[in-house]
Amino acid sequence: MALSYKARRRWSLVILLVGLPIYIMAAVTVMNMLDRPPIWVEFLVYVALGVVWALPFKAVFTGIGQPDPDAKPEERG
């Protein structure tokens, strides 16, 4: 079942305001458990984790910055 535009906007806010900070704390906790790896390894892990978090949510974020496609033309602007 596809999400409506309004539902995707709401879920994107929840993901960005609640989920992303939790994910950041989890990533930092995991890195702290590794007892300071070399800086280049740490950099690669953070870059990978920075990309990986968004992949499952690609469908939610698609088109969020655009006007509502279901809105009437006079409501879009």
PDB file with SEQRES, HELIX, SHEET and CRYST1 records, atoms N, CA, C and O in Angstrom:
SEQRES   1 A   77  MET ALA LEU SER TYR LYS ALA ARG ARG ARG TRP SER LEU          
SEQRES   2 A   77  VAL ILE LEU LEU VAL GLY LEU PRO ILE TYR ILE MET ALA          
SEQRES   3 A   77  ALA VAL THR VAL MET ASN MET LEU ASP ARG PRO PRO ILE          
SEQRES   4 A   77  TRP VAL GLU PHE LEU VAL TYR VAL ALA LEU GLY VAL VAL          
SEQRES   5 A   77  TRP ALA LEU PRO PHE LYS ALA VAL PHE THR GLY ILE GLY          
SEQRES   6 A   77  GLN PRO ASP PRO ASP ALA LYS PRO GLU GLU ARG GLY              
HELIX    1 AA1 TYR A    5  VAL A   14  1                                  10    
HELIX    2 AA2 ILE A   15  GLY A   19  3                                   5    
HELIX    3 AA3 LEU A   20  MET A   33  1                                  14    
HELIX    4 AA4 ILE A   39  VAL A   52  1                                  14    
HELIX    5 AA5 LEU A   55  PHE A   57  5                                   3    
HELIX    6 AA6 LYS A   58  PHE A   61  1                                   4    
HELIX    7 AA7 PRO A   73  GLU A   75  5                                   3    
CRYST1    1.000    1.000    1.000  90.00  90.00  90.00 P 1           1          
ATOM      1  N   MET A   1       0.846  -1.177   0.000  1.00  0.00           N  
ATOM      2  CA  MET A   1       0.000   0.000   0.000  1.00  0.00           C  
ATOM      3  C   MET A   1       0.895   1.245   0.000  1.00  0.00           C  
ATOM      4  O   MET A   1       1.764   1.396   0.859  1.00  0.00           O  
ATOM      5  N   ALA A   2       0.674   2.116  -0.958  1.00  0.00           N  
ATOM      6  CA  ALA A   2       1.472   3.334  -1.084  1.00  0.00           C  
ATOM      7  C   ALA A   2       0.995   4.394  -0.088  1.00  0.00           C  
ATOM      8  O   ALA A   2      -0.197   4.516   0.192  1.00  0.00           O  
ATOM      9  N   LEU A   3       1.939   5.144   0.428  1.00  0.00           N  
ATOM     10  CA  LEU A   3       1.602   6.218   1.356  1.00  0.00           C  
ATOM     11  C   LEU A   3       1.185   7.463   0.586  1.00  0.00           C  
ATOM     12  O   LEU A   3       1.700   7.734  -0.499  1.00  0.00           O  
ATOM     13  N   SER A   4       0.258   8.209   1.150  1.00  0.00           N  
ATOM     14  CA  SER A   4      -0.141   9.469   0.530  1.00  0.00           C  
ATOM     15  C   SER A   4       0.957  10.507   0.732  1.00  0.00           C  
ATOM     16  O   SER A   4       1.879  10.306   1.522  1.00  0.00           O  
ATOM     17  N   TYR A   5       0.845  11.608   0.015  1.00  0.00           N  
ATOM     18  CA  TYR A   5       1.835  12.675   0.114  1.00  0.00           C  
ATOM     19  C   TYR A   5       1.905  13.213   1.549  1.00  0.00           C  
ATOM     20  O   TYR A   5       2.996  13.413   2.083  1.00  0.00           O  
ATOM     21  N   LYS A   6       0.760  13.444   2.165  1.00  0.00           N  
ATOM     22  CA  LYS A   6       0.746  13.975   3.543  1.00  0.00           C  
ATOM     23  C   LYS A   6       1.335  12.976   4.533  1.00  0.00           C  
ATOM     24  O   LYS A   6       2.037  13.362   5.467  1.00  0.00           O  
ATOM     25  N   ALA A   7       1.050  11.705   4.328  1.00  0.00           N  
ATOM     26  CA  ALA A   7       1.602  10.682   5.223  1.00  0.00           C  
ATOM     27  C   ALA A   7       3.118  10.609   5.066  1.00  0.00           C  
ATOM     28  O   ALA A   7       3.835  10.477   6.058  1.00  0.00           O  
ATOM     29  N   ARG A   8       3.615  10.694   3.830  1.00  0.00           N  
ATOM     30  CA  ARG A   8       5.060  10.684   3.616  1.00  0.00           C  
ATOM     31  C   ARG A   8       5.719  11.894   4.253  1.00  0.00           C  
ATOM     32  O   ARG A   8       6.810  11.781   4.812  1.00  0.00           O  
ATOM     33  N   ARG A   9       5.066  13.062   4.177  1.00  0.00           N  
ATOM     34  CA  ARG A   9       5.633  14.262   4.825  1.00  0.00           C  
ATOM     35  C   ARG A   9       5.712  14.079   6.330  1.00  0.00           C  
ATOM     36  O   ARG A   9       6.715  14.428   6.953  1.00  0.00           O  
ATOM     37  N   ARG A  10       4.657  13.533   6.911  1.00  0.00           N  
ATOM     38  CA  ARG A  10       4.659  13.325   8.365  1.00  0.00           C  
ATOM     39  C   ARG A  10       5.712  12.307   8.778  1.00  0.00           C  
ATOM     40  O   ARG A  10       6.453  12.527   9.737  1.00  0.00           O  
ATOM     41  N   TRP A  11       5.777  11.193   8.053  1.00  0.00           N  
ATOM     42  CA  TRP A  11       6.760  10.173   8.386  1.00  0.00           C  
ATOM     43  C   TRP A  11       8.177  10.682   8.192  1.00  0.00           C  
ATOM     44  O   TRP A  11       9.067  10.330   8.965  1.00  0.00           O  
ATOM     45  N   SER A  12       8.404  11.500   7.178  1.00  0.00           N  
ATOM     46  CA  SER A  12       9.748  12.038   6.979  1.00  0.00           C  
ATOM     47  C   SER A  12      10.160  12.919   8.147  1.00  0.00           C  
ATOM     48  O   SER A  12      11.320  12.898   8.556  1.00  0.00           O  
ATOM     49  N   LEU A  13       9.225  13.694   8.689  1.00  0.00           N  
ATOM     50  CA  LEU A  13       9.537  14.506   9.876  1.00  0.00           C  
ATOM     51  C   LEU A  13       9.860  13.633  11.085  1.00  0.00           C  
ATOM     52  O   LEU A  13      10.805  13.910  11.823  1.00  0.00           O  
ATOM     53  N   VAL A  14       9.076  12.582  11.283  1.00  0.00           N  
ATOM     54  CA  VAL A  14       9.330  11.669  12.404  1.00  0.00           C  
ATOM     55  C   VAL A  14      10.702  11.018  12.253  1.00  0.00           C  
ATOM     56  O   VAL A  14      11.460  10.921  13.217  1.00  0.00           O  
ATOM     57  N   ILE A  15      11.013  10.575  11.042  1.00  0.00           N  
ATOM     58  CA  ILE A  15      12.307   9.932  10.795  1.00  0.00           C  
ATOM     59  C   ILE A  15      13.450  10.903  11.069  1.00  0.00           C  
ATOM     60  O   ILE A  15      14.436  10.539  11.710  1.00  0.00           O  
ATOM     61  N   LEU A  16      13.321  12.134  10.588  1.00  0.00           N  
ATOM     62  CA  LEU A  16      14.407  13.109  10.749  1.00  0.00           C  
ATOM     63  C   LEU A  16      14.535  13.636  12.174  1.00  0.00           C  
ATOM     64  O   LEU A  16      15.649  13.871  12.643  1.00  0.00           O  
ATOM     65  N   LEU A  17      13.425  13.824  12.864  1.00  0.00           N  
ATOM     66  CA  LEU A  17      13.466  14.427  14.200  1.00  0.00           C  
ATOM     67  C   LEU A  17      13.636  13.422  15.331  1.00  0.00           C  
ATOM     68  O   LEU A  17      14.143  13.772  16.397  1.00  0.00           O  
ATOM     69  N   VAL A  18      13.220  12.178  15.111  1.00  0.00           N  
ATOM     70  CA  VAL A  18      13.319  11.168  16.170  1.00  0.00           C  
ATOM     71  C   VAL A  18      14.298  10.062  15.773  1.00  0.00           C  
ATOM     72  O   VAL A  18      15.215   9.738  16.527  1.00  0.00           O  
ATOM     73  N   GLY A  19      14.101   9.497  14.606  1.00  0.00           N  
ATOM     74  CA  GLY A  19      14.898   8.352  14.190  1.00  0.00           C  
ATOM     75  C   GLY A  19      16.354   8.660  13.930  1.00  0.00           C  
ATOM     76  O   GLY A  19      17.230   7.898  14.338  1.00  0.00           O  
ATOM     77  N   LEU A  20      16.628   9.761  13.259  1.00  0.00           N  
ATOM     78  CA  LEU A  20      18.014  10.098  12.921  1.00  0.00           C  
ATOM     79  C   LEU A  20      18.875  10.377  14.157  1.00  0.00           C  
ATOM     80  O   LEU A  20      20.004   9.889  14.214  1.00  0.00           O  
ATOM     81  N   PRO A  21      18.401  11.132  15.141  1.00  0.00           N  
ATOM     82  CA  PRO A  21      19.233  11.297  16.351  1.00  0.00           C  
ATOM     83  C   PRO A  21      19.500   9.975  17.082  1.00  0.00           C  
ATOM     84  O   PRO A  21      20.587   9.773  17.623  1.00  0.00           O  
ATOM     85  N   ILE A  22      18.513   9.082  17.097  1.00  0.00           N  
ATOM     86  CA  ILE A  22      18.723   7.771  17.722  1.00  0.00           C  
ATOM     87  C   ILE A  22      19.767   6.986  16.940  1.00  0.00           C  
ATOM     88  O   ILE A  22      20.627   6.331  17.530  1.00  0.00           O  
ATOM     89  N   TYR A  23      19.695   7.049  15.616  1.00  0.00           N  
ATOM     90  CA  TYR A  23      20.663   6.362  14.767  1.00  0.00           C  
ATOM     91  C   TYR A  23      22.069   6.927  14.960  1.00  0.00           C  
ATOM     92  O   TYR A  23      23.045   6.176  14.987  1.00  0.00           O  
ATOM     93  N   ILE A  24      22.170   8.235  15.091  1.00  0.00           N  
ATOM     94  CA  ILE A  24      23.474   8.865  15.322  1.00  0.00           C  
ATOM     95  C   ILE A  24      24.059   8.401  16.652  1.00  0.00           C  
ATOM     96  O   ILE A  24      25.246   8.082  16.729  1.00  0.00           O  
ATOM     97  N   MET A  25      23.239   8.363  17.694  1.00  0.00           N  
ATOM     98  CA  MET A  25      23.730   7.896  18.998  1.00  0.00           C  
ATOM     99  C   MET A  25      24.176   6.440  18.919  1.00  0.00           C  
ATOM    100  O   MET A  25      25.181   6.073  19.527  1.00  0.00           O  
ATOM    101  N   ALA A  26      23.452   5.610  18.186  1.00  0.00           N  
ATOM    102  CA  ALA A  26      23.836   4.205  18.034  1.00  0.00           C  
ATOM    103  C   ALA A  26      25.152   4.083  17.268  1.00  0.00           C  
ATOM    104  O   ALA A  26      26.004   3.271  17.632  1.00  0.00           O  
ATOM    105  N   ALA A  27      25.329   4.880  16.211  1.00  0.00           N  
ATOM    106  CA  ALA A  27      26.562   4.836  15.422  1.00  0.00           C  
ATOM    107  C   ALA A  27      27.756   5.270  16.262  1.00  0.00           C  
ATOM    108  O   ALA A  27      28.813   4.643  16.192  1.00  0.00           O  
ATOM    109  N   VAL A  28      27.615   6.318  17.045  1.00  0.00           N  
ATOM    110  CA  VAL A  28      28.702   6.787  17.898  1.00  0.00           C  
ATOM    111  C   VAL A  28      29.014   5.758  18.982  1.00  0.00           C  
ATOM    112  O   VAL A  28      30.180   5.551  19.318  1.00  0.00           O  
ATOM    113  N   THR A  29      27.995   5.118  19.528  1.00  0.00           N  
ATOM    114  CA  THR A  29      28.213   4.081  20.537  1.00  0.00           C  
ATOM    115  C   THR A  29      28.999   2.915  19.956  1.00  0.00           C  
ATOM    116  O   THR A  29      29.922   2.406  20.591  1.00  0.00           O  
ATOM    117  N   VAL A  30      28.634   2.491  18.744  1.00  0.00           N  
ATOM    118  CA  VAL A  30      29.365   1.400  18.096  1.00  0.00           C  
ATOM    119  C   VAL A  30      30.807   1.801  17.845  1.00  0.00           C  
ATOM    120  O   VAL A  30      31.714   0.999  18.069  1.00  0.00           O  
ATOM    121  N   MET A  31      31.036   3.006  17.391  1.00  0.00           N  
ATOM    122  CA  MET A  31      32.408   3.464  17.137  1.00  0.00           C  
ATOM    123  C   MET A  31      33.212   3.546  18.436  1.00  0.00           C  
ATOM    124  O   MET A  31      34.411   3.266  18.439  1.00  0.00           O  
ATOM    125  N   ASN A  32      32.569   3.922  19.524  1.00  0.00           N  
ATOM    126  CA  ASN A  32      33.271   3.978  20.815  1.00  0.00           C  
ATOM    127  C   ASN A  32      33.657   2.590  21.308  1.00  0.00           C  
ATOM    128  O   ASN A  32      34.650   2.438  22.019  1.00  0.00           O  
ATOM    129  N   MET A  33      32.879   1.577  20.935  1.00  0.00           N  
ATOM    130  CA  MET A  33      33.203   0.202  21.325  1.00  0.00           C  
ATOM    131  C   MET A  33      34.426  -0.326  20.586  1.00  0.00           C  
ATOM    132  O   MET A  33      35.034  -1.301  21.030  1.00  0.00           O  
ATOM    133  N   LEU A  34      34.796   0.290  19.478  1.00  0.00           N  
ATOM    134  CA  LEU A  34      35.940  -0.172  18.687  1.00  0.00           C  
ATOM    135  C   LEU A  34      37.276   0.345  19.223  1.00  0.00           C  
ATOM    136  O   LEU A  34      38.317   0.055  18.632  1.00  0.00           O  
ATOM    137  N   ASP A  35      37.278   1.080  20.292  1.00  0.00           N  
ATOM    138  CA  ASP A  35      38.500   1.588  20.928  1.00  0.00           C  
ATOM    139  C   ASP A  35      39.392   2.357  19.969  1.00  0.00           C  
ATOM    140  O   ASP A  35      40.550   1.994  19.761  1.00  0.00           O  
ATOM    141  N   ARG A  36      38.861   3.402  19.394  1.00  0.00           N  
ATOM    142  CA  ARG A  36      39.588   4.347  18.523  1.00  0.00           C  
ATOM    143  C   ARG A  36      40.378   3.652  17.413  1.00  0.00           C  
ATOM    144  O   ARG A  36      41.594   3.493  17.516  1.00  0.00           O  
ATOM    145  N   PRO A  37      39.685   3.241  16.357  1.00  0.00           N  
ATOM    146  CA  PRO A  37      40.407   2.687  15.211  1.00  0.00           C  
ATOM    147  C   PRO A  37      41.174   3.809  14.498  1.00  0.00           C  
ATOM    148  O   PRO A  37      41.003   4.980  14.837  1.00  0.00           O  
ATOM    149  N   PRO A  38      42.013   3.465  13.519  1.00  0.00           N  
ATOM    150  CA  PRO A  38      42.708   4.515  12.758  1.00  0.00           C  
ATOM    151  C   PRO A  38      41.695   5.502  12.159  1.00  0.00           C  
ATOM    152  O   PRO A  38      40.559   5.135  11.859  1.00  0.00           O  
ATOM    153  N   ILE A  39      42.119   6.738  11.993  1.00  0.00           N  
ATOM    154  CA  ILE A  39      41.208   7.801  11.573  1.00  0.00           C  
ATOM    155  C   ILE A  39      40.556   7.508  10.226  1.00  0.00           C  
ATOM    156  O   ILE A  39      39.393   7.854  10.018  1.00  0.00           O  
ATOM    157  N   TRP A  40      41.283   6.877   9.313  1.00  0.00           N  
ATOM    158  CA  TRP A  40      40.701   6.594   8.006  1.00  0.00           C  
ATOM    159  C   TRP A  40      39.618   5.524   8.102  1.00  0.00           C  
ATOM    160  O   TRP A  40      38.642   5.571   7.353  1.00  0.00           O  
ATOM    161  N   VAL A  41      39.771   4.560   9.012  1.00  0.00           N  
ATOM    162  CA  VAL A  41      38.726   3.543   9.214  1.00  0.00           C  
ATOM    163  C   VAL A  41      37.498   4.190   9.832  1.00  0.00           C  
ATOM    164  O   VAL A  41      36.367   3.912   9.434  1.00  0.00           O  
ATOM    165  N   GLU A  42      37.732   5.048  10.798  1.00  0.00           N  
ATOM    166  CA  GLU A  42      36.626   5.757  11.441  1.00  0.00           C  
ATOM    167  C   GLU A  42      35.872   6.606  10.426  1.00  0.00           C  
ATOM    168  O   GLU A  42      34.641   6.627  10.422  1.00  0.00           O  
ATOM    169  N   PHE A  43      36.608   7.305   9.567  1.00  0.00           N  
ATOM    170  CA  PHE A  43      35.996   8.122   8.528  1.00  0.00           C  
ATOM    171  C   PHE A  43      35.151   7.273   7.585  1.00  0.00           C  
ATOM    172  O   PHE A  43      34.018   7.638   7.271  1.00  0.00           O  
ATOM    173  N   LEU A  44      35.685   6.154   7.136  1.00  0.00           N  
ATOM    174  CA  LEU A  44      34.942   5.282   6.212  1.00  0.00           C  
ATOM    175  C   LEU A  44      33.678   4.712   6.859  1.00  0.00           C  
ATOM    176  O   LEU A  44      32.639   4.602   6.207  1.00  0.00           O  
ATOM    177  N   VAL A  45      33.767   4.354   8.123  1.00  0.00           N  
ATOM    178  CA  VAL A  45      32.590   3.821   8.814  1.00  0.00           C  
ATOM    179  C   VAL A  45      31.520   4.894   8.931  1.00  0.00           C  
ATOM    180  O   VAL A  45      30.348   4.621   8.673  1.00  0.00           O  
ATOM    181  N   TYR A  46      31.901   6.111   9.316  1.00  0.00           N  
ATOM    182  CA  TYR A  46      30.912   7.182   9.436  1.00  0.00           C  
ATOM    183  C   TYR A  46      30.300   7.548   8.086  1.00  0.00           C  
ATOM    184  O   TYR A  46      29.102   7.824   8.013  1.00  0.00           O  
ATOM    185  N   VAL A  47      31.090   7.554   7.024  1.00  0.00           N  
ATOM    186  CA  VAL A  47      30.546   7.842   5.692  1.00  0.00           C  
ATOM    187  C   VAL A  47      29.568   6.745   5.280  1.00  0.00           C  
ATOM    188  O   VAL A  47      28.483   7.034   4.774  1.00  0.00           O  
ATOM    189  N   ALA A  48      29.945   5.509   5.492  1.00  0.00           N  
ATOM    190  CA  ALA A  48      29.059   4.400   5.140  1.00  0.00           C  
ATOM    191  C   ALA A  48      27.761   4.455   5.943  1.00  0.00           C  
ATOM    192  O   ALA A  48      26.675   4.290   5.387  1.00  0.00           O  
ATOM    193  N   LEU A  49      27.873   4.686   7.241  1.00  0.00           N  
ATOM    194  CA  LEU A  49      26.672   4.779   8.066  1.00  0.00           C  
ATOM    195  C   LEU A  49      25.816   6.000   7.704  1.00  0.00           C  
ATOM    196  O   LEU A  49      24.593   5.970   7.840  1.00  0.00           O  
ATOM    197  N   GLY A  50      26.463   7.058   7.246  1.00  0.00           N  
ATOM    198  CA  GLY A  50      25.728   8.250   6.833  1.00  0.00           C  
ATOM    199  C   GLY A  50      24.904   8.038   5.583  1.00  0.00           C  
ATOM    200  O   GLY A  50      23.893   8.711   5.384  1.00  0.00           O  
ATOM    201  N   VAL A  51      25.321   7.113   4.743  1.00  0.00           N  
ATOM    202  CA  VAL A  51      24.560   6.805   3.525  1.00  0.00           C  
ATOM    203  C   VAL A  51      23.544   5.701   3.790  1.00  0.00           C  
ATOM    204  O   VAL A  51      22.417   5.756   3.297  1.00  0.00           O  
ATOM    205  N   VAL A  52      23.941   4.708   4.564  1.00  0.00           N  
ATOM    206  CA  VAL A  52      23.106   3.523   4.773  1.00  0.00           C  
ATOM    207  C   VAL A  52      21.795   3.846   5.481  1.00  0.00           C  
ATOM    208  O   VAL A  52      20.789   3.186   5.218  1.00  0.00           O  
ATOM    209  N   TRP A  53      21.770   4.826   6.359  1.00  0.00           N  
ATOM    210  CA  TRP A  53      20.544   5.095   7.116  1.00  0.00           C  
ATOM    211  C   TRP A  53      19.394   5.522   6.213  1.00  0.00           C  
ATOM    212  O   TRP A  53      18.234   5.254   6.527  1.00  0.00           O  
ATOM    213  N   ALA A  54      19.693   6.179   5.103  1.00  0.00           N  
ATOM    214  CA  ALA A  54      18.637   6.723   4.246  1.00  0.00           C  
ATOM    215  C   ALA A  54      18.091   5.711   3.250  1.00  0.00           C  
ATOM    216  O   ALA A  54      16.983   5.894   2.745  1.00  0.00           O  
ATOM    217  N   LEU A  55      18.822   4.667   2.956  1.00  0.00           N  
ATOM    218  CA  LEU A  55      18.386   3.719   1.930  1.00  0.00           C  
ATOM    219  C   LEU A  55      17.017   3.087   2.199  1.00  0.00           C  
ATOM    220  O   LEU A  55      16.213   3.011   1.271  1.00  0.00           O  
ATOM    221  N   PRO A  56      16.710   2.632   3.410  1.00  0.00           N  
ATOM    222  CA  PRO A  56      15.382   2.049   3.630  1.00  0.00           C  
ATOM    223  C   PRO A  56      14.247   3.074   3.529  1.00  0.00           C  
ATOM    224  O   PRO A  56      13.090   2.698   3.339  1.00  0.00           O  
ATOM    225  N   PHE A  57      14.566   4.349   3.654  1.00  0.00           N  
ATOM    226  CA  PHE A  57      13.537   5.386   3.668  1.00  0.00           C  
ATOM    227  C   PHE A  57      13.438   6.152   2.350  1.00  0.00           C  
ATOM    228  O   PHE A  57      12.797   7.202   2.290  1.00  0.00           O  
ATOM    229  N   LYS A  58      14.057   5.642   1.311  1.00  0.00           N  
ATOM    230  CA  LYS A  58      14.066   6.341   0.025  1.00  0.00           C  
ATOM    231  C   LYS A  58      12.647   6.616  -0.471  1.00  0.00           C  
ATOM    232  O   LYS A  58      12.371   7.705  -0.974  1.00  0.00           O  
ATOM    233  N   ALA A  59      11.750   5.650  -0.336  1.00  0.00           N  
ATOM    234  CA  ALA A  59      10.372   5.828  -0.802  1.00  0.00           C  
ATOM    235  C   ALA A  59       9.637   6.901   0.001  1.00  0.00           C  
ATOM    236  O   ALA A  59       8.774   7.599  -0.533  1.00  0.00           O  
ATOM    237  N   VAL A  60       9.978   7.032   1.279  1.00  0.00           N  
ATOM    238  CA  VAL A  60       9.315   8.037   2.121  1.00  0.00           C  
ATOM    239  C   VAL A  60       9.763   9.442   1.736  1.00  0.00           C  
ATOM    240  O   VAL A  60       8.949  10.366   1.713  1.00  0.00           O  
ATOM    241  N   PHE A  61      11.045   9.614   1.432  1.00  0.00           N  
ATOM    242  CA  PHE A  61      11.591  10.941   1.145  1.00  0.00           C  
ATOM    243  C   PHE A  61      11.404  11.385  -0.301  1.00  0.00           C  
ATOM    244  O   PHE A  61      11.594  12.564  -0.600  1.00  0.00           O  
ATOM    245  N   THR A  62      11.042  10.487  -1.201  1.00  0.00           N  
ATOM    246  CA  THR A  62      10.910  10.831  -2.617  1.00  0.00           C  
ATOM    247  C   THR A  62       9.791  11.852  -2.818  1.00  0.00           C  
ATOM    248  O   THR A  62       8.641  11.600  -2.459  1.00  0.00           O  
ATOM    249  N   GLY A  63      10.133  12.994  -3.389  1.00  0.00           N  
ATOM    250  CA  GLY A  63       9.146  14.011  -3.750  1.00  0.00           C  
ATOM    251  C   GLY A  63       8.649  14.880  -2.619  1.00  0.00           C  
ATOM    252  O   GLY A  63       7.708  15.647  -2.820  1.00  0.00           O  
ATOM    253  N   ILE A  64       9.234  14.798  -1.444  1.00  0.00           N  
ATOM    254  CA  ILE A  64       8.746  15.574  -0.305  1.00  0.00           C  
ATOM    255  C   ILE A  64       8.934  17.075  -0.518  1.00  0.00           C  
ATOM    256  O   ILE A  64       8.122  17.863  -0.032  1.00  0.00           O  
ATOM    257  N   GLY A  65       9.959  17.483  -1.214  1.00  0.00           N  
ATOM    258  CA  GLY A  65      10.212  18.905  -1.445  1.00  0.00           C  
ATOM    259  C   GLY A  65       9.369  19.514  -2.551  1.00  0.00           C  
ATOM    260  O   GLY A  65       9.423  20.722  -2.779  1.00  0.00           O  
ATOM    261  N   GLN A  66       8.594  18.694  -3.235  1.00  0.00           N  
ATOM    262  CA  GLN A  66       7.760  19.160  -4.339  1.00  0.00           C  
ATOM    263  C   GLN A  66       6.364  19.511  -3.827  1.00  0.00           C  
ATOM    264  O   GLN A  66       5.976  19.083  -2.739  1.00  0.00           O  
ATOM    265  N   PRO A  67       5.603  20.292  -4.609  1.00  0.00           N  
ATOM    266  CA  PRO A  67       4.220  20.562  -4.210  1.00  0.00           C  
ATOM    267  C   PRO A  67       3.401  19.274  -4.205  1.00  0.00           C  
ATOM    268  O   PRO A  67       3.749  18.298  -4.870  1.00  0.00           O  
ATOM    269  N   ASP A  68       2.319  19.289  -3.451  1.00  0.00           N  
ATOM    270  CA  ASP A  68       1.441  18.127  -3.351  1.00  0.00           C  
ATOM    271  C   ASP A  68       0.868  17.790  -4.724  1.00  0.00           C  
ATOM    272  O   ASP A  68       0.163  18.616  -5.303  1.00  0.00           O  
ATOM    273  N   PRO A  69       1.146  16.608  -5.260  1.00  0.00           N  
ATOM    274  CA  PRO A  69       0.651  16.267  -6.592  1.00  0.00           C  
ATOM    275  C   PRO A  69      -0.864  16.055  -6.626  1.00  0.00           C  
ATOM    276  O   PRO A  69      -1.464  16.132  -7.698  1.00  0.00           O  
ATOM    277  N   ASP A  70      -1.494  15.792  -5.480  1.00  0.00           N  
ATOM    278  CA  ASP A  70      -2.931  15.565  -5.432  1.00  0.00           C  
ATOM    279  C   ASP A  70      -3.720  16.851  -5.186  1.00  0.00           C  
ATOM    280  O   ASP A  70      -4.949  16.842  -5.265  1.00  0.00           O  
ATOM    281  N   ALA A  71      -3.041  17.940  -4.895  1.00  0.00           N  
ATOM    282  CA  ALA A  71      -3.724  19.204  -4.589  1.00  0.00           C  
ATOM    283  C   ALA A  71      -4.270  19.822  -5.872  1.00  0.00           C  
ATOM    284  O   ALA A  71      -3.763  19.591  -6.969  1.00  0.00           O  
ATOM    285  N   LYS A  72      -5.309  20.605  -5.694  1.00  0.00           N  
ATOM    286  CA  LYS A  72      -5.876  21.334  -6.819  1.00  0.00           C  
ATOM    287  C   LYS A  72      -4.880  22.424  -7.250  1.00  0.00           C  
ATOM    288  O   LYS A  72      -4.091  22.885  -6.425  1.00  0.00           O  
ATOM    289  N   PRO A  73      -4.901  22.838  -8.505  1.00  0.00           N  
ATOM    290  CA  PRO A  73      -3.922  23.838  -8.984  1.00  0.00           C  
ATOM    291  C   PRO A  73      -3.915  25.127  -8.176  1.00  0.00           C  
ATOM    292  O   PRO A  73      -2.849  25.715  -7.995  1.00  0.00           O  
ATOM    293  N   GLU A  74      -5.057  25.589  -7.684  1.00  0.00           N  
ATOM    294  CA  GLU A  74      -5.091  26.846  -6.932  1.00  0.00           C  
ATOM    295  C   GLU A  74      -4.514  26.668  -5.520  1.00  0.00           C  
ATOM    296  O   GLU A  74      -4.167  27.665  -4.888  1.00  0.00           O  
ATOM    297  N   GLU A  75      -4.399  25.436  -5.003  1.00  0.00           N  
ATOM    298  CA  GLU A  75      -3.868  25.184  -3.669  1.00  0.00           C  
ATOM    299  C   GLU A  75      -2.358  24.983  -3.684  1.00  0.00           C  
ATOM    300  O   GLU A  75      -1.741  24.989  -2.619  1.00  0.00           O  
ATOM    301  N   ARG A  76      -1.744  24.807  -4.840  1.00  0.00           N  
ATOM    302  CA  ARG A  76      -0.327  24.460  -4.921  1.00  0.00           C  
ATOM    303  C   ARG A  76       0.602  25.620  -4.599  1.00  0.00           C  
ATOM    304  O   ARG A  76       1.681  25.381  -4.055  1.00  0.00           O  
ATOM    305  N   GLY A  77       0.260  26.804  -4.891  1.00  0.00           N  
ATOM    306  CA  GLY A  77       1.181  27.916  -4.731  1.00  0.00           C  
ATOM    307  C   GLY A  77       1.079  28.525  -3.418  1.00  0.00           C  
ATOM    308  O   GLY A  77       1.794  29.482  -3.123  1.00  0.00           O  
TER     309      GLY A  77                                                      
END                                                                             
